């Protein structure tokens, strides 16, 4: 266990030394990369069968089903859920 702490300390020291040497300057193209953008909540799609929707995720699923002219399955009974 002691060796793990020594290894952890050495790796943290190496990381600190590396980050102290490097100054990261991002280009404009790098700044527009998707993972560097703030997260934005998309608008919840409007659906026809509003009774089926219990939360916003359901609305996204149902919108895709309606787009493909499909209907969601009926809710499973307790025995079927226990089988899984």
Secondary structure, 3 states (H helix, E strand, C coil): CHHHHHHHHHHHHHHHHHHHHCCCCCCHHHHCCHHHCCCCCCCCCCCCCCCCCCCHHHHHHHHHHHHCCCCCCCCCCHHHHHHC
